[in-house]
Amino acid sequence: MTERDEVVAELGPSSRRTPVGERLEESLEVLAATGEISRAAQPKGDWTWRSRGLGLPAGAAQTLLDEMRQERP
């Protein structure tokens, strides 16, 4: 990318690469050691994540999108 004929940005491949083909636990340890992630302080045991959504009635998002599309010139 140039501005006034001077290079101001260059795009290229990411230099960070997660090792491929290793076990998940090994990959997580490498990422934690390099500061890419933080490991949990305690094991989660039987805990699981459940998304509750936004609490909007079914079809609310579609209704909002339809209204927004009608407002366009």
N, CA, C, O and CB atoms as a CASP TS submission, in Angstrom:
PFRMAT TS
TARGET T0000
AUTHOR 0000-0000-0000
METHOD Language model
MODEL 1
PARENT N/A
ATOM      1  N   MET     1       0.848  -1.164   0.000  1.00  0.00           N
ATOM      2  CA  MET     1       0.000   0.000   0.000  1.00  0.00           C
ATOM      3  C   MET     1       0.901   1.236   0.000  1.00  0.00           C
ATOM      4  O   MET     1       1.878   1.302   0.746  1.00  0.00           O
ATOM      5  CB  MET     1      -0.969  -0.007   1.222  1.00  0.00           C
ATOM      6  N   THR     2       0.571   2.185  -0.821  1.00  0.00           N
ATOM      7  CA  THR     2       1.391   3.393  -0.884  1.00  0.00           C
ATOM      8  C   THR     2       0.529   4.629  -0.654  1.00  0.00           C
ATOM      9  O   THR     2      -0.679   4.633  -0.887  1.00  0.00           O
ATOM     10  CB  THR     2       2.117   3.489  -2.241  1.00  0.00           C
ATOM     11  N   GLU     3       1.196   5.663  -0.193  1.00  0.00           N
ATOM     12  CA  GLU     3       0.578   6.966  -0.046  1.00  0.00           C
ATOM     13  C   GLU     3       1.599   7.976  -0.545  1.00  0.00           C
ATOM     14  O   GLU     3       2.711   8.070  -0.025  1.00  0.00           O
ATOM     15  CB  GLU     3       0.140   7.253   1.447  1.00  0.00           C
ATOM     16  N   ARG     4       1.201   8.724  -1.558  1.00  0.00           N
ATOM     17  CA  ARG     4       2.128   9.684  -2.181  1.00  0.00           C
ATOM     18  C   ARG     4       3.409   9.000  -2.624  1.00  0.00           C
ATOM     19  O   ARG     4       4.510   9.511  -2.418  1.00  0.00           O
ATOM     20  CB  ARG     4       2.458  10.825  -1.209  1.00  0.00           C
ATOM     21  N   ASP     5       3.246   7.840  -3.233  1.00  0.00           N
ATOM     22  CA  ASP     5       4.351   7.045  -3.777  1.00  0.00           C
ATOM     23  C   ASP     5       5.326   6.536  -2.727  1.00  0.00           C
ATOM     24  O   ASP     5       6.444   6.157  -3.075  1.00  0.00           O
ATOM     25  CB  ASP     5       5.100   7.854  -4.778  1.00  0.00           C
ATOM     26  N   GLU     6       4.943   6.514  -1.456  1.00  0.00           N
ATOM     27  CA  GLU     6       5.777   5.923  -0.407  1.00  0.00           C
ATOM     28  C   GLU     6       5.049   4.733   0.193  1.00  0.00           C
ATOM     29  O   GLU     6       3.847   4.799   0.452  1.00  0.00           O
ATOM     30  CB  GLU     6       6.123   6.968   0.693  1.00  0.00           C
ATOM     31  N   VAL     7       5.780   3.638   0.415  1.00  0.00           N
ATOM     32  CA  VAL     7       5.186   2.448   1.017  1.00  0.00           C
ATOM     33  C   VAL     7       4.847   2.753   2.473  1.00  0.00           C
ATOM     34  O   VAL     7       5.699   3.182   3.251  1.00  0.00           O
ATOM     35  CB  VAL     7       6.150   1.223   0.913  1.00  0.00           C
ATOM     36  N   VAL     8       3.575   2.520   2.824  1.00  0.00           N
ATOM     37  CA  VAL     8       3.143   2.748   4.206  1.00  0.00           C
ATOM     38  C   VAL     8       2.709   1.458   4.892  1.00  0.00           C
ATOM     39  O   VAL     8       2.568   1.421   6.114  1.00  0.00           O
ATOM     40  CB  VAL     8       2.003   3.751   4.238  1.00  0.00           C
ATOM     41  N   ALA     9       2.496   0.393   4.107  1.00  0.00           N
ATOM     42  CA  ALA     9       2.119  -0.895   4.690  1.00  0.00           C
ATOM     43  C   ALA     9       2.436  -2.006   3.710  1.00  0.00           C
ATOM     44  O   ALA     9       2.383  -1.814   2.495  1.00  0.00           O
ATOM     45  CB  ALA     9       0.620  -0.918   5.070  1.00  0.00           C
ATOM     46  N   GLU    10       2.766  -3.169   4.248  1.00  0.00           N
ATOM     47  CA  GLU    10       3.001  -4.350   3.440  1.00  0.00           C
ATOM     48  C   GLU    10       2.270  -5.522   4.066  1.00  0.00           C
ATOM     49  O   GLU    10       2.268  -5.683   5.287  1.00  0.00           O
ATOM     50  CB  GLU    10       4.511  -4.646   3.306  1.00  0.00           C
ATOM     51  N   LEU    11       1.658  -6.328   3.241  1.00  0.00           N
ATOM     52  CA  LEU    11       0.965  -7.516   3.720  1.00  0.00           C
ATOM     53  C   LEU    11       1.825  -8.738   3.443  1.00  0.00           C
ATOM     54  O   LEU    11       2.469  -8.840   2.399  1.00  0.00           O
ATOM     55  CB  LEU    11      -0.427  -7.659   3.052  1.00  0.00           C
ATOM     56  N   GLY    12       1.826  -9.657   4.390  1.00  0.00           N
ATOM     57  CA  GLY    12       2.585 -10.886   4.224  1.00  0.00           C
ATOM     58  C   GLY    12       2.036 -11.955   5.143  1.00  0.00           C
ATOM     59  O   GLY    12       1.134 -11.692   5.938  1.00  0.00           O
ATOM     60  N   PRO    13       2.574 -13.155   5.039  1.00  0.00           N
ATOM     61  CA  PRO    13       2.086 -14.230   5.900  1.00  0.00           C
ATOM     62  C   PRO    13       2.416 -13.973   7.359  1.00  0.00           C
ATOM     63  O   PRO    13       3.409 -13.323   7.688  1.00  0.00           O
ATOM     64  CB  PRO    13       2.674 -15.560   5.466  1.00  0.00           C
ATOM     65  N   SER    14       1.574 -14.489   8.212  1.00  0.00           N
ATOM     66  CA  SER    14       1.790 -14.362   9.642  1.00  0.00           C
ATOM     67  C   SER    14       3.052 -15.108  10.036  1.00  0.00           C
ATOM     68  O   SER    14       3.334 -16.188   9.517  1.00  0.00           O
ATOM     69  CB  SER    14       0.581 -14.888  10.428  1.00  0.00           C
ATOM     70  N   SER    15       3.809 -14.525  10.959  1.00  0.00           N
ATOM     71  CA  SER    15       5.038 -15.186  11.389  1.00  0.00           C
ATOM     72  C   SER    15       4.767 -16.187  12.502  1.00  0.00           C
ATOM     73  O   SER    15       5.602 -17.051  12.771  1.00  0.00           O
ATOM     74  CB  SER    15       6.062 -14.155  11.852  1.00  0.00           C
ATOM     75  N   ARG    16       3.617 -16.083  13.152  1.00  0.00           N
ATOM     76  CA  ARG    16       3.277 -17.015  14.228  1.00  0.00           C
ATOM     77  C   ARG    16       2.626 -18.252  13.638  1.00  0.00           C
ATOM     78  O   ARG    16       1.651 -18.156  12.892  1.00  0.00           O
ATOM     79  CB  ARG    16       2.341 -16.350  15.266  1.00  0.00           C
ATOM     80  N   ARG    17       3.147 -19.368  13.962  1.00  0.00           N
ATOM     81  CA  ARG    17       2.590 -20.631  13.473  1.00  0.00           C
ATOM     82  C   ARG    17       2.467 -21.610  14.623  1.00  0.00           C
ATOM     83  O   ARG    17       3.441 -21.868  15.330  1.00  0.00           O
ATOM     84  CB  ARG    17       3.465 -21.227  12.347  1.00  0.00           C
ATOM     85  N   THR    18       1.285 -22.153  14.814  1.00  0.00           N
ATOM     86  CA  THR    18       1.077 -23.171  15.835  1.00  0.00           C
ATOM     87  C   THR    18       1.550 -24.497  15.266  1.00  0.00           C
ATOM     88  O   THR    18       1.205 -24.833  14.134  1.00  0.00           O
ATOM     89  CB  THR    18      -0.422 -23.246  16.282  1.00  0.00           C
ATOM     90  N   PRO    19       2.332 -25.259  16.022  1.00  0.00           N
ATOM     91  CA  PRO    19       2.794 -26.550  15.522  1.00  0.00           C
ATOM     92  C   PRO    19       1.613 -27.430  15.110  1.00  0.00           C
ATOM     93  O   PRO    19       0.643 -27.571  15.854  1.00  0.00           O
ATOM     94  CB  PRO    19       3.639 -27.262  16.587  1.00  0.00           C
ATOM     95  N   VAL    20       1.705 -28.014  13.926  1.00  0.00           N
ATOM     96  CA  VAL    20       0.643 -28.859  13.402  1.00  0.00           C
ATOM     97  C   VAL    20       1.011 -30.319  13.637  1.00  0.00           C
ATOM     98  O   VAL    20       2.174 -30.706  13.522  1.00  0.00           O
ATOM     99  CB  VAL    20       0.402 -28.582  11.895  1.00  0.00           C
ATOM    100  N   GLY    21       0.019 -31.109  13.961  1.00  0.00           N
ATOM    101  CA  GLY    21       0.240 -32.530  14.108  1.00  0.00           C
ATOM    102  C   GLY    21       0.598 -32.964  15.516  1.00  0.00           C
ATOM    103  O   GLY    21       0.675 -34.163  15.785  1.00  0.00           O
ATOM    104  N   GLU    22       0.820 -32.014  16.430  1.00  0.00           N
ATOM    105  CA  GLU    22       1.105 -32.369  17.807  1.00  0.00           C
ATOM    106  C   GLU    22      -0.192 -32.541  18.574  1.00  0.00           C
ATOM    107  O   GLU    22      -1.257 -32.129  18.115  1.00  0.00           O
ATOM    108  CB  GLU    22       1.989 -31.310  18.471  1.00  0.00           C
ATOM    109  N   ARG    23      -0.095 -33.145  19.729  1.00  0.00           N
ATOM    110  CA  ARG    23      -1.286 -33.290  20.564  1.00  0.00           C
ATOM    111  C   ARG    23      -1.753 -31.919  21.032  1.00  0.00           C
ATOM    112  O   ARG    23      -0.959 -30.983  21.129  1.00  0.00           O
ATOM    113  CB  ARG    23      -1.003 -34.212  21.777  1.00  0.00           C
ATOM    114  N   LEU    24      -3.049 -31.808  21.323  1.00  0.00           N
ATOM    115  CA  LEU    24      -3.634 -30.549  21.767  1.00  0.00           C
ATOM    116  C   LEU    24      -2.938 -30.027  23.016  1.00  0.00           C
ATOM    117  O   LEU    24      -2.613 -28.842  23.095  1.00  0.00           O
ATOM    118  CB  LEU    24      -5.125 -30.722  22.034  1.00  0.00           C
ATOM    119  N   GLU    25      -2.709 -30.887  23.977  1.00  0.00           N
ATOM    120  CA  GLU    25      -2.094 -30.463  25.242  1.00  0.00           C
ATOM    121  C   GLU    25      -0.707 -29.873  24.999  1.00  0.00           C
ATOM    122  O   GLU    25      -0.344 -28.874  25.620  1.00  0.00           O
ATOM    123  CB  GLU    25      -1.999 -31.650  26.222  1.00  0.00           C
ATOM    124  N   GLU    26       0.066 -30.476  24.108  1.00  0.00           N
ATOM    125  CA  GLU    26       1.402 -29.954  23.788  1.00  0.00           C
ATOM    126  C   GLU    26       1.301 -28.586  23.118  1.00  0.00           C
ATOM    127  O   GLU    26       2.075 -27.681  23.429  1.00  0.00           O
ATOM    128  CB  GLU    26       2.163 -30.938  22.873  1.00  0.00           C
ATOM    129  N   SER    27       0.354 -28.437  22.207  1.00  0.00           N
ATOM    130  CA  SER    27       0.167 -27.149  21.533  1.00  0.00           C
ATOM    131  C   SER    27      -0.230 -26.066  22.521  1.00  0.00           C
ATOM    132  O   SER    27       0.252 -24.936  22.435  1.00  0.00           O
ATOM    133  CB  SER    27      -0.891 -27.267  20.435  1.00  0.00           C
ATOM    134  N   LEU    28      -1.112 -26.405  23.466  1.00  0.00           N
ATOM    135  CA  LEU    28      -1.529 -25.433  24.472  1.00  0.00           C
ATOM    136  C   LEU    28      -0.355 -25.030  25.362  1.00  0.00           C
ATOM    137  O   LEU    28      -0.235 -23.862  25.730  1.00  0.00           O
ATOM    138  CB  LEU    28      -2.670 -26.002  25.325  1.00  0.00           C
ATOM    139  N   GLU    29       0.502 -25.972  25.710  1.00  0.00           N
ATOM    140  CA  GLU    29       1.669 -25.661  26.526  1.00  0.00           C
ATOM    141  C   GLU    29       2.618 -24.712  25.798  1.00  0.00           C
ATOM    142  O   GLU    29       3.158 -23.786  26.404  1.00  0.00           O
ATOM    143  CB  GLU    29       2.401 -26.945  26.910  1.00  0.00           C
ATOM    144  N   VAL    30       2.822 -24.939  24.500  1.00  0.00           N
ATOM    145  CA  VAL    30       3.686 -24.059  23.703  1.00  0.00           C
ATOM    146  C   VAL    30       3.099 -22.653  23.663  1.00  0.00           C
ATOM    147  O   VAL    30       3.821 -21.673  23.850  1.00  0.00           O
ATOM    148  CB  VAL    30       3.862 -24.613  22.263  1.00  0.00           C
ATOM    149  N   LEU    31       1.793 -22.546  23.420  1.00  0.00           N
ATOM    150  CA  LEU    31       1.143 -21.233  23.365  1.00  0.00           C
ATOM    151  C   LEU    31       1.211 -20.524  24.712  1.00  0.00           C
ATOM    152  O   LEU    31       1.407 -19.309  24.762  1.00  0.00           O
ATOM    153  CB  LEU    31      -0.316 -21.379  22.925  1.00  0.00           C
ATOM    154  N   ALA    32       1.052 -21.263  25.796  1.00  0.00           N
ATOM    155  CA  ALA    32       1.135 -20.664  27.132  1.00  0.00           C
ATOM    156  C   ALA    32       2.560 -20.204  27.421  1.00  0.00           C
ATOM    157  O   ALA    32       2.761 -19.143  28.011  1.00  0.00           O
ATOM    158  CB  ALA    32       0.668 -21.667  28.210  1.00  0.00           C
ATOM    159  N   ALA    33       3.541 -20.987  27.014  1.00  0.00           N
ATOM    160  CA  ALA    33       4.940 -20.636  27.264  1.00  0.00           C
ATOM    161  C   ALA    33       5.355 -19.371  26.510  1.00  0.00           C
ATOM    162  O   ALA    33       6.204 -18.616  26.984  1.00  0.00           O
ATOM    163  CB  ALA    33       5.849 -21.795  26.868  1.00  0.00           C
ATOM    164  N   THR    34       4.760 -19.140  25.341  1.00  0.00           N
ATOM    165  CA  THR    34       5.091 -17.958  24.555  1.00  0.00           C
ATOM    166  C   THR    34       4.205 -16.762  24.888  1.00  0.00           C
ATOM    167  O   THR    34       4.372 -15.681  24.323  1.00  0.00           O
ATOM    168  CB  THR    34       4.981 -18.275  23.086  1.00  0.00           C
ATOM    169  N   GLY    35       3.257 -16.964  25.814  1.00  0.00           N
ATOM    170  CA  GLY    35       2.390 -15.860  26.221  1.00  0.00           C
ATOM    171  C   GLY    35       1.210 -15.626  25.309  1.00  0.00           C
ATOM    172  O   GLY    35       0.519 -14.617  25.449  1.00  0.00           O
ATOM    173  N   GLU    36       0.956 -16.534  24.374  1.00  0.00           N
ATOM    174  CA  GLU    36      -0.168 -16.380  23.452  1.00  0.00           C
ATOM    175  C   GLU    36      -1.503 -16.605  24.159  1.00  0.00           C
ATOM    176  O   GLU    36      -2.503 -15.968  23.828  1.00  0.00           O
ATOM    177  CB  GLU    36      -0.028 -17.350  22.278  1.00  0.00           C
ATOM    178  N   ILE    37      -1.514 -17.514  25.132  1.00  0.00           N
ATOM    179  CA  ILE    37      -2.731 -17.803  25.887  1.00  0.00           C
ATOM    180  C   ILE    37      -2.385 -17.906  27.368  1.00  0.00           C
ATOM    181  O   ILE    37      -1.216 -18.011  27.739  1.00  0.00           O
ATOM    182  CB  ILE    37      -3.405 -19.113  25.383  1.00  0.00           C
ATOM    183  N   SER    38      -3.404 -17.875  28.195  1.00  0.00           N
ATOM    184  CA  SER    38      -3.249 -18.130  29.630  1.00  0.00           C
ATOM    185  C   SER    38      -4.046 -19.381  29.948  1.00  0.00           C
ATOM    186  O   SER    38      -5.217 -19.489  29.584  1.00  0.00           O
ATOM    187  CB  SER    38      -3.727 -16.903  30.505  1.00  0.00           C
ATOM    188  N   ARG    39      -3.414 -20.317  30.622  1.00  0.00           N
ATOM    189  CA  ARG    39      -4.092 -21.554  30.981  1.00  0.00           C
ATOM    190  C   ARG    39      -4.979 -21.326  32.209  1.00  0.00           C
ATOM    191  O   ARG    39      -4.717 -20.430  33.012  1.00  0.00           O
ATOM    192  CB  ARG    39      -3.064 -22.679  31.251  1.00  0.00           C
ATOM    193  N   ALA    40      -6.014 -22.131  32.348  1.00  0.00           N
ATOM    194  CA  ALA    40      -6.919 -22.048  33.489  1.00  0.00           C
ATOM    195  C   ALA    40      -6.167 -22.369  34.766  1.00  0.00           C
ATOM    196  O   ALA    40      -5.294 -23.236  34.781  1.00  0.00           O
ATOM    197  CB  ALA    40      -8.115 -23.001  33.315  1.00  0.00           C
ATOM    198  N   ALA    41      -6.507 -21.668  35.836  1.00  0.00           N
ATOM    199  CA  ALA    41      -5.841 -21.883  37.112  1.00  0.00           C
ATOM    200  C   ALA    41      -6.332 -23.157  37.789  1.00  0.00           C
ATOM    201  O   ALA    41      -5.594 -23.775  38.557  1.00  0.00           O
ATOM    202  CB  ALA    41      -6.060 -20.689  38.026  1.00  0.00           C
ATOM    203  N   GLN    42      -7.575 -23.554  37.510  1.00  0.00           N
ATOM    204  CA  GLN    42      -8.143 -24.751  38.125  1.00  0.00           C
ATOM    205  C   GLN    42      -8.798 -25.607  37.051  1.00  0.00           C
ATOM    206  O   GLN    42      -9.291 -25.075  36.057  1.00  0.00           O
ATOM    207  CB  GLN    42      -9.166 -24.378  39.229  1.00  0.00           C
ATOM    208  N   PRO    43      -8.812 -26.918  37.234  1.00  0.00           N
ATOM    209  CA  PRO    43      -9.473 -27.782  36.252  1.00  0.00           C
ATOM    210  C   PRO    43     -10.978 -27.532  36.241  1.00  0.00           C
ATOM    211  O   PRO    43     -11.566 -27.202  37.271  1.00  0.00           O
ATOM    212  CB  PRO    43      -9.185 -29.265  36.555  1.00  0.00           C
ATOM    213  N   LYS    44     -11.599 -27.690  35.069  1.00  0.00           N
ATOM    214  CA  LYS    44     -13.031 -27.417  34.970  1.00  0.00           C
ATOM    215  C   LYS    44     -13.903 -28.583  35.407  1.00  0.00           C
ATOM    216  O   LYS    44     -15.103 -28.402  35.615  1.00  0.00           O
ATOM    217  CB  LYS    44     -13.376 -27.048  33.565  1.00  0.00           C
ATOM    218  N   GLY    45     -13.332 -29.778  35.553  1.00  0.00           N
ATOM    219  CA  GLY    45     -14.119 -30.922  36.011  1.00  0.00           C
ATOM    220  C   GLY    45     -15.246 -31.235  35.049  1.00  0.00           C
ATOM    221  O   GLY    45     -15.006 -31.402  33.853  1.00  0.00           O
ATOM    222  N   ASP    46     -16.464 -31.317  35.544  1.00  0.00           N
ATOM    223  CA  ASP    46     -17.627 -31.640  34.710  1.00  0.00           C
ATOM    224  C   ASP    46     -18.328 -30.402  34.162  1.00  0.00           C
ATOM    225  O   ASP    46     -19.396 -30.509  33.560  1.00  0.00           O
ATOM    226  CB  ASP    46     -18.614 -32.462  35.504  1.00  0.00           C
ATOM    227  N   TRP    47     -17.743 -29.246  34.365  1.00  0.00           N
ATOM    228  CA  TRP    47     -18.361 -27.994  33.938  1.00  0.00           C
ATOM    229  C   TRP    47     -18.414 -27.918  32.417  1.00  0.00           C
ATOM    230  O   TRP    47     -17.461 -28.308  31.743  1.00  0.00           O
ATOM    231  CB  TRP    47     -17.592 -26.790  34.507  1.00  0.00           C
ATOM    232  N   THR    48     -19.518 -27.420  31.874  1.00  0.00           N
ATOM    233  CA  THR    48     -19.651 -27.196  30.440  1.00  0.00           C
ATOM    234  C   THR    48     -20.239 -25.814  30.200  1.00  0.00           C
ATOM    235  O   THR    48     -20.936 -25.274  31.058  1.00  0.00           O
ATOM    236  CB  THR    48     -20.533 -28.289  29.786  1.00  0.00           C
ATOM    237  N   TRP    49     -19.963 -25.249  29.051  1.00  0.00           N
ATOM    238  CA  TRP    49     -20.461 -23.931  28.674  1.00  0.00           C
ATOM    239  C   TRP    49     -21.783 -24.085  27.959  1.00  0.00           C
ATOM    240  O   TRP    49     -21.905 -24.890  27.035  1.00  0.00           O
ATOM    241  CB  TRP    49     -19.446 -23.182  27.786  1.00  0.00           C
ATOM    242  N   ARG    50     -22.772 -23.321  28.378  1.00  0.00           N
ATOM    243  CA  ARG    50     -24.072 -23.317  27.720  1.00  0.00           C
ATOM    244  C   ARG    50     -24.449 -21.880  27.396  1.00  0.00           C
ATOM    245  O   ARG    50     -24.532 -21.033  28.286  1.00  0.00           O
ATOM    246  CB  ARG    50     -25.158 -23.992  28.609  1.00  0.00           C
ATOM    247  N   SER    51     -24.672 -21.619  26.140  1.00  0.00           N
ATOM    248  CA  SER    51     -25.069 -20.280  25.721  1.00  0.00           C
ATOM    249  C   SER    51     -26.564 -20.097  25.930  1.00  0.00           C
ATOM    250  O   SER    51     -27.359 -20.950  25.537  1.00  0.00           O
ATOM    251  CB  SER    51     -24.694 -20.032  24.245  1.00  0.00           C
ATOM    252  N   ARG    52     -26.940 -19.003  26.540  1.00  0.00           N
ATOM    253  CA  ARG    52     -28.359 -18.720  26.774  1.00  0.00           C
ATOM    254  C   ARG    52     -28.933 -17.794  25.715  1.00  0.00           C
ATOM    255  O   ARG    52     -30.137 -17.537  25.698  1.00  0.00           O
ATOM    256  CB  ARG    52     -28.555 -18.107  28.150  1.00  0.00           C
ATOM    257  N   GLY    53     -28.090 -17.299  24.844  1.00  0.00           N
ATOM    258  CA  GLY    53     -28.568 -16.362  23.843  1.00  0.00           C
ATOM    259  C   GLY    53     -28.742 -14.976  24.434  1.00  0.00           C
ATOM    260  O   GLY    53     -28.240 -14.696  25.523  1.00  0.00           O
ATOM    261  N   LEU    54     -29.439 -14.119  23.735  1.00  0.00           N
ATOM    262  CA  LEU    54     -29.630 -12.743  24.180  1.00  0.00           C
ATOM    263  C   LEU    54     -30.952 -12.539  24.906  1.00  0.00           C
ATOM    264  O   LEU    54     -31.223 -11.440  25.390  1.00  0.00           O
ATOM    265  CB  LEU    54     -29.553 -11.810  23.002  1.00  0.00           C
ATOM    266  N   GLY    55     -31.763 -13.558  24.989  1.00  0.00           N
ATOM    267  CA  GLY    55     -33.055 -13.421  25.652  1.00  0.00           C
ATOM    268  C   GLY    55     -34.104 -12.773  24.776  1.00  0.00           C
ATOM    269  O   GLY    55     -35.145 -12.343  25.273  1.00  0.00           O
ATOM    270  N   LEU    56     -33.850 -12.696  23.484  1.00  0.00           N
ATOM    271  CA  LEU    56     -34.822 -12.112  22.559  1.00  0.00           C
ATOM    272  C   LEU    56     -35.768 -13.197  22.065  1.00  0.00           C
ATOM    273  O   LEU    56     -35.379 -14.362  21.975  1.00  0.00           O
ATOM    274  CB  LEU    56     -34.109 -11.423  21.364  1.00  0.00           C
ATOM    275  N   PRO    57     -36.992 -12.833  21.746  1.00  0.00           N
ATOM    276  CA  PRO    57     -37.921 -13.838  21.220  1.00  0.00           C
ATOM    277  C   PRO    57     -37.462 -14.354  19.858  1.00  0.00           C
ATOM    278  O   PRO    57     -36.733 -13.668  19.141  1.00  0.00           O
ATOM    279  CB  PRO    57     -39.337 -13.252  21.110  1.00  0.00           C
ATOM    280  N   ALA    58     -37.886 -15.546  19.511  1.00  0.00           N
ATOM    281  CA  ALA    58     -37.527 -16.141  18.221  1.00  0.00           C
ATOM    282  C   ALA    58     -37.955 -15.219  17.086  1.00  0.00           C
ATOM    283  O   ALA    58     -39.070 -14.697  17.091  1.00  0.00           O
ATOM    284  CB  ALA    58     -38.177 -17.537  18.058  1.00  0.00           C
ATOM    285  N   GLY    59     -37.077 -15.021  16.120  1.00  0.00           N
ATOM    286  CA  GLY    59     -37.385 -14.189  14.958  1.00  0.00           C
ATOM    287  C   GLY    59     -37.081 -12.725  15.138  1.00  0.00           C
ATOM    288  O   GLY    59     -37.237 -11.952  14.192  1.00  0.00           O
ATOM    289  N   ALA    60     -36.648 -12.305  16.330  1.00  0.00           N
ATOM    290  CA  ALA    60     -36.390 -10.884  16.589  1.00  0.00           C
ATOM    291  C   ALA    60     -35.255 -10.360  15.713  1.00  0.00           C
ATOM    292  O   ALA    60     -35.347  -9.252  15.184  1.00  0.00           O
ATOM    293  CB  ALA    60     -36.052 -10.663  18.071  1.00  0.00           C
ATOM    294  N   ALA    61     -34.206 -11.128  15.556  1.00  0.00           N
ATOM    295  CA  ALA    61     -33.078 -10.673  14.742  1.00  0.00           C
ATOM    296  C   ALA    61     -33.507 -10.482  13.289  1.00  0.00           C
ATOM    297  O   ALA    61     -33.138  -9.493  12.656  1.00  0.00           O
ATOM    298  CB  ALA    61     -31.910 -11.675  14.826  1.00  0.00           C
ATOM    299  N   GLN    62     -34.288 -11.432  12.760  1.00  0.00           N
ATOM    300  CA  GLN    62     -34.754 -11.314  11.378  1.00  0.00           C
ATOM    301  C   GLN    62     -35.637 -10.088  11.205  1.00  0.00           C
ATOM    302  O   GLN    62     -35.531  -9.387  10.198  1.00  0.00           O
ATOM    303  CB  GLN    62     -35.518 -12.575  10.959  1.00  0.00           C
ATOM    304  N   THR    63     -36.500  -9.822  12.165  1.00  0.00           N
ATOM    305  CA  THR    63     -37.373  -8.651  12.122  1.00  0.00           C
ATOM    306  C   THR    63     -36.559  -7.370  12.085  1.00  0.00           C
ATOM    307  O   THR    63     -36.849  -6.469  11.298  1.00  0.00           O
ATOM    308  CB  THR    63     -38.317  -8.638  13.325  1.00  0.00           C
ATOM    309  N   LEU    64     -35.528  -7.282  12.944  1.00  0.00           N
ATOM    310  CA  LEU    64     -34.668  -6.101  12.964  1.00  0.00           C
ATOM    311  C   LEU    64     -33.937  -5.917  11.639  1.00  0.00           C
ATOM    312  O   LEU    64     -33.849  -4.800  11.128  1.00  0.00           O
ATOM    313  CB  LEU    64     -33.660  -6.202  14.103  1.00  0.00           C
ATOM    314  N   LEU    65     -33.415  -7.005  11.080  1.00  0.00           N
ATOM    315  CA  LEU    65     -32.728  -6.909   9.784  1.00  0.00           C
ATOM    316  C   LEU    65     -33.677  -6.445   8.691  1.00  0.00           C
ATOM    317  O   LEU    65     -33.318  -5.602   7.869  1.00  0.00           O
ATOM    318  CB  LEU    65     -32.115  -8.259   9.401  1.00  0.00           C
ATOM    319  N   ASP    66     -34.883  -6.992   8.680  1.00  0.00           N
ATOM    320  CA  ASP    66     -35.872  -6.578   7.679  1.00  0.00           C
ATOM    321  C   ASP    66     -36.190  -5.093   7.800  1.00  0.00           C
ATOM    322  O   ASP    66     -36.293  -4.399   6.789  1.00  0.00           O
ATOM    323  CB  ASP    66     -37.157  -7.401   7.825  1.00  0.00           C
ATOM    324  N   GLU    67     -36.348  -4.598   9.029  1.00  0.00           N
ATOM    325  CA  GLU    67     -36.626  -3.179   9.241  1.00  0.00           C
ATOM    326  C   GLU    67     -35.466  -2.315   8.762  1.00  0.00           C
ATOM    327  O   GLU    67     -35.684  -1.276   8.138  1.00  0.00           O
ATOM    328  CB  GLU    67     -36.909  -2.906  10.719  1.00  0.00           C
ATOM    329  N   MET    68     -34.251  -2.731   9.044  1.00  0.00           N
ATOM    330  CA  MET    68     -33.079  -1.959   8.626  1.00  0.00           C
ATOM    331  C   MET    68     -32.969  -1.923   7.110  1.00  0.00           C
ATOM    332  O   MET    68     -32.594  -0.898   6.540  1.00  0.00           O
ATOM    333  CB  MET    68     -31.799  -2.548   9.234  1.00  0.00           C
ATOM    334  N   ARG    69     -33.286  -3.010   6.463  1.00  0.00           N
ATOM    335  CA  ARG    69     -33.196  -3.066   4.991  1.00  0.00           C
ATOM    336  C   ARG    69     -34.252  -2.170   4.354  1.00  0.00           C
ATOM    337  O   ARG    69     -34.008  -1.593   3.294  1.00  0.00           O
ATOM    338  CB  ARG    69     -33.365  -4.522   4.486  1.00  0.00           C
ATOM    339  N   GLN    70     -35.410  -2.042   4.974  1.00  0.00           N
ATOM    340  CA  GLN    70     -36.477  -1.185   4.436  1.00  0.00           C
ATOM    341  C   GLN    70     -36.114   0.278   4.558  1.00  0.00           C
ATOM    342  O   GLN    70     -36.611   1.092   3.778  1.00  0.00           O
ATOM    343  CB  GLN    70     -37.798  -1.451   5.156  1.00  0.00           C
ATOM    344  N   GLU    71     -35.266   0.646   5.506  1.00  0.00           N
ATOM    345  CA  GLU    71     -34.898   2.045   5.715  1.00  0.00           C
ATOM    346  C   GLU    71     -33.882   2.540   4.704  1.00  0.00           C
ATOM    347  O   GLU    71     -33.680   3.748   4.577  1.00  0.00           O
ATOM    348  CB  GLU    71     -34.354   2.230   7.102  1.00  0.00           C
ATOM    349  N   ARG    72     -33.239   1.637   3.983  1.00  0.00           N
ATOM    350  CA  ARG    72     -32.244   2.051   2.982  1.00  0.00           C
ATOM    351  C   ARG    72     -32.916   2.815   1.861  1.00  0.00           C
ATOM    352  O   ARG    72     -34.048   2.509   1.488  1.00  0.00           O
ATOM    353  CB  ARG    72     -31.491   0.832   2.416  1.00  0.00           C
ATOM    354  N   PRO    73     -32.217   3.822   1.312  1.00  0.00           N
ATOM    355  CA  PRO    73     -32.808   4.595   0.207  1.00  0.00           C
ATOM    356  C   PRO    73     -32.904   3.812  -1.067  1.00  0.00           C
ATOM    357  O   PRO    73     -33.379   4.332  -2.076  1.00  0.00           O
ATOM    358  CB  PRO    73     -32.015   5.834  -0.045  1.00  0.00           C
TER
END
